[in-house]
Amino acid sequence: MTQVDNAPSAFPGWRTAHLALLVLALLAFVTSMDITMTSLLVEPMKRELALSDIQIGFLQGTVYGIGYGLSAMPLGRLIDSRTRTRLLLAGMLVWAVAMAATALAHGVEMLVVWRLLLGVVTALVLPASISLIADLFAPAQRTVATSLFATGQACGQAFGILAGGLVFDRLTRLVAWAPEAFHGLSPWRVEYLGAGVLCLVLAPLLLTMDEPVRHERDATRVSGREALLELWSYRRFIGPLIAAMLFSVIALQATMVWAAPLLIRRFGQTPGQFAGWLSGITLAGGILGALAGGRLAELGRRRLGSGGVLLPALVAALASVPLALFGLAPTVPVFALLLGLSLFCGGMIQTIGVVAFTLNIPNEIRGLGIGVYVLIVALFGTATAPAAVAVVSRLLGGEDRLGLAIAAISAPAMLVSALFFGLAMRNAARRTAG
């Protein structure tokens, strides 16, 4: 069958590719921001809307995870067959509406709707962006480009913490001084409206992006059944890779969701006190982890082939096992150091896992493959890990055992993740040899 040209000269020029990458990184920024921002706005939302802890957990984990997971495969198929830049534009418009509507919500029912939509858009942004990156950059440049995209995610997570803490405190003081400053809206609602406006700013940037030519695929279009069958032929590589990423996400979610509550309970700090340094280590850990992951993955590819990109992820997963004890640290500085290193390793793993997909899965089924990954990780990781920590904490004796519960979930999860990374490496090497 006729193949689309995959020579370096067939890819867009340096300026075009990097401008498009900048836009994609900005998309990653805004979609990552909501997750961490919301975690620090839970208490004021809970008080104003009279929500219970069960309702908060349902909104934060279950609803978002269901929207994220169940939409992943259908969206993955659309990404493989439709104009990706248009899909992203539609996604950002929906995201802006959902963020603004969250700011105006007055009951849990509408919050469920908007959280579902935010999960759906998140499921679109990652596979569509990775698919575009694969067609903007040749394989030798792809690992670094993917790490720069992941840097946008890390910046969004850090900014979400900053906005959720420092900006909230300042807005609270402003509203107390001038109650009608924002037409009676409370500070957390103002933050959500601001996030919605930020999404609208990205729409013109997406309109400037041209859809790149798809590479590394058959010129003939495959049906849904053929795509599933072809994806199944990669099961010995995809299966262990998805399992490795799932267990790493379980550990990362346990860390990200419960780090702030643990600081409040264990050390008696307020969000305004720790938002600055927590956002700093989240930013540094995420960016440095993503950049290191991209560089080391490329080094592994050059020395060991396409499966060699996973070697740094395996090492990072093993290193994360003792770092999971950050919740038992005796002081805040030790807590911050261990947490920062844990986030660094997590950034490496997430970047390398995505790179492995782009290098080992053909373009015509890449979106579908990432969709399957998102489905499994969202339903069995994102939606369940926070609740699992709470359950284990209760079994261990109550809320004061939260740090021990995080370690009990995260340390074994990272060890299992390392084992599956090793299996995926071995199967990738065998497939290449075959």
FENDALIN-V302806 format. One record per backbone hydrogen bond with DSSP energy under -0.5 kcal/mol. CO is the residue of the C=O (numbers start at 1). NH is the residue of the N-H. E is the energy in kcal/mol with one decimal. If there is no record, write none. Layout:
CO:NH:E, CO:NH:E
This chain:
2:219:-2.6, 4:216:-0.5, 7:10:-2.1, 8:11:-1.4, 13:17:-2.6, 14:18:-2.3, 15:19:-2.2, 16:20:-2.0, 17:21:-2.1, 18:22:-2.0, 19:23:-1.8, 20:24:-2.2, 21:25:-2.5, 22:26:-1.9, 23:27:-1.9, 24:28:-2.2, 25:29:-1.8, 26:30:-2.1, 27:31:-2.1, 28:32:-1.7, 29:33:-1.7, 30:34:-0.9, 32:36:-1.1, 33:37:-2.5, 34:38:-2.5, 35:39:-1.2, 36:40:-0.9, 37:40:-0.7, 37:41:-0.6, 38:41:-0.9, 38:42:-0.5, 41:45:-1.9, 42:46:-2.9, 43:47:-2.3, 44:48:-2.3, 45:49:-2.4, 46:50:-0.7, 46:51:-1.7, 52:56:-2.2, 53:57:-2.6, 54:58:-2.2, 55:59:-2.4, 56:60:-2.9, 57:61:-2.4, 57:62:-1.0, 58:63:-3.2, 59:64:-0.9, 61:65:-2.5, 62:66:-2.5, 63:67:-2.3, 64:68:-2.5, 65:69:-3.0, 66:70:-2.5, 67:71:-1.0, 69:72:-1.1, 69:73:-0.5, 71:75:-2.2, 72:76:-2.5, 73:77:-2.1, 74:78:-1.9, 75:79:-2.6, 76:80:-1.5, 77:81:-0.8, 78:81:-0.9, 78:82:-2.5, 82:84:-0.6, 83:87:-1.7, 84:88:-2.3, 85:89:-1.9, 86:90:-2.5, 87:91:-2.3, 88:92:-2.4, 89:93:-1.8, 90:94:-2.2, 91:95:-2.4, 92:96:-2.3, 93:97:-2.0, 94:98:-2.7, 95:99:-2.5, 96:100:-2.3, 97:101:-2.8, 98:102:-1.8, 99:103:-1.4, 100:104:-0.9, 101:105:-0.6, 102:105:-0.9, 107:111:-1.4, 108:112:-2.0, 109:113:-1.4, 110:114:-2.3, 111:115:-2.5, 112:116:-2.2, 113:117:-2.1, 114:118:-2.3, 115:119:-2.1, 116:120:-2.1, 117:121:-2.4, 118:122:-2.1, 119:123:-1.8, 120:124:-0.9, 121:124:-0.7, 121:125:-2.3, 122:126:-1.4, 123:127:-0.6, 124:128:-2.0, 125:129:-2.3, 126:130:-2.5, 127:131:-2.3, 128:132:-2.1, 129:133:-2.6, 130:134:-2.0, 131:135:-0.8, 132:135:-0.9, 132:136:-1.0, 133:136:-0.6, 133:137:-1.9, 138:141:-1.8, 138:142:-1.0, 139:142:-0.5, 139:143:-0.6, 141:145:-1.9, 142:146:-2.5, 143:147:-1.9, 144:148:-1.8, 145:149:-1.8, 146:150:-2.3, 147:151:-1.5, 148:152:-1.2, 149:152:-0.5, 149:153:-1.2, 150:154:-2.2, 151:155:-2.5, 152:156:-2.0, 153:157:-2.3, 154:158:-2.2, 155:159:-2.7, 156:160:-2.2, 157:161:-1.6, 158:162:-2.2, 159:163:-3.2, 160:164:-2.4, 161:165:-1.2, 162:166:-1.0, 162:167:-1.5, 163:168:-0.9, 165:169:-2.2, 166:170:-2.0, 167:171:-2.6, 168:172:-2.4, 169:173:-1.8, 170:174:-2.1, 171:175:-2.8, 172:176:-2.1, 173:177:-1.6, 174:178:-2.8, 178:181:-2.3, 179:184:-0.5, 180:183:-1.7, 182:185:-1.7, 186:189:-0.6, 186:190:-1.8, 187:191:-2.0, 188:192:-1.6, 189:193:-2.2, 190:194:-2.4, 191:195:-2.0, 192:196:-2.0, 193:197:-2.2, 194:198:-2.0, 195:199:-1.6, 196:200:-1.4, 197:201:-1.4, 198:202:-0.7, 199:202:-0.9, 199:203:-0.6, 200:203:-0.8, 200:204:-0.6, 201:205:-0.5, 202:206:-1.9, 203:207:-1.6, 204:208:-0.8, 205:208:-0.7, 206:209:-1.1, 210:212:-0.5, 216:363:-1.7, 217:4:-1.7, 223:227:-2.4, 224:228:-2.2, 225:229:-2.3, 226:230:-2.5, 227:231:-2.5, 228:232:-2.3, 229:233:-1.3, 231:234:-1.5, 232:235:-1.9, 234:237:-1.5, 234:238:-3.1, 235:239:-2.4, 237:241:-1.8, 238:242:-3.1, 239:243:-2.3, 240:244:-2.6, 241:245:-2.5, 242:246:-2.6, 243:247:-2.2, 244:248:-1.7, 245:249:-2.3, 246:250:-2.1, 247:251:-1.8, 248:252:-2.4, 249:253:-3.3, 250:254:-2.0, 251:255:-1.7, 252:256:-3.0, 253:257:-2.5, 254:258:-1.1, 255:259:-1.4, 258:262:-1.9, 259:263:-1.9, 260:264:-1.8, 261:265:-2.5, 262:266:-3.0, 262:267:-0.5, 263:267:-1.3, 263:269:-1.5, 264:268:-0.7, 270:273:-0.9, 270:274:-1.6, 271:275:-2.1, 274:278:-2.7, 275:279:-2.2, 276:280:-1.6, 277:281:-2.4, 278:282:-2.0, 279:283:-2.4, 280:284:-2.9, 281:285:-2.8, 282:286:-2.3, 283:287:-2.8, 284:288:-2.5, 285:289:-1.9, 286:290:-2.4, 287:291:-2.9, 288:292:-2.7, 289:293:-2.6, 290:294:-2.3, 291:295:-2.3, 292:296:-2.9, 293:297:-2.3, 294:298:-1.9, 295:299:-2.0, 296:300:-2.5, 297:301:-2.3, 298:302:-2.2, 299:303:-1.8, 300:304:-2.9, 301:305:-1.7, 305:308:-1.2, 306:309:-0.9, 307:310:-1.6, 308:311:-1.3, 310:314:-2.2, 311:315:-2.1, 312:316:-2.5, 313:317:-2.3, 314:318:-2.0, 315:319:-2.3, 316:320:-1.5, 317:321:-0.6, 318:321:-1.0, 318:322:-0.5, 319:323:-0.9, 320:324:-1.1, 321:324:-0.8, 322:325:-1.6, 323:326:-1.5, 324:327:-0.6, 325:328:-2.2, 326:329:-1.8, 331:335:-2.2, 332:336:-3.0, 333:337:-2.3, 334:338:-2.5, 335:339:-2.5, 336:340:-2.7, 337:341:-2.2, 338:342:-2.1, 339:343:-2.5, 340:344:-2.0, 341:345:-2.3, 342:346:-2.3, 343:347:-2.5, 344:348:-2.0, 345:349:-2.4, 346:350:-2.4, 347:351:-1.9, 348:352:-2.6, 349:353:-2.5, 350:354:-1.6, 351:355:-2.3, 352:356:-2.4, 353:357:-1.3, 354:358:-1.9, 355:359:-1.8, 356:360:-1.5, 357:361:-2.0, 362:365:-1.3, 362:366:-0.6, 363:366:-0.9, 363:367:-0.6, 365:369:-2.5, 366:370:-2.6, 367:371:-2.0, 368:372:-2.2, 369:373:-2.1, 370:374:-2.8, 371:375:-2.5, 372:376:-2.3, 373:377:-2.7, 374:378:-2.9, 375:379:-2.1, 376:380:-2.3, 377:381:-1.5, 377:382:-2.1, 378:383:-2.4, 381:385:-2.7, 384:388:-2.3, 385:389:-2.0, 386:390:-1.7, 387:391:-2.4, 388:392:-2.5, 389:393:-2.6, 390:394:-2.0, 391:395:-2.3, 392:396:-2.1, 393:397:-0.6, 393:398:-2.7, 394:397:-0.9, 398:401:-1.9, 399:402:-1.5, 401:405:-2.3, 402:406:-2.3, 403:407:-1.9, 404:408:-2.4, 405:409:-1.7, 406:410:-3.2, 407:411:-1.9, 409:413:-1.4, 410:414:-2.4, 411:415:-1.7, 412:416:-2.4, 413:417:-2.2, 414:418:-2.1, 415:419:-1.6, 416:420:-2.1, 417:421:-2.2, 418:422:-2.0, 419:423:-1.7, 420:424:-2.6, 421:425:-2.3, 422:426:-2.1, 423:427:-2.3, 424:428:-2.2, 425:429:-2.1, 426:430:-2.0, 427:431:-2.2, 428:432:-2.2, 429:433:-2.3, 430:434:-2.3
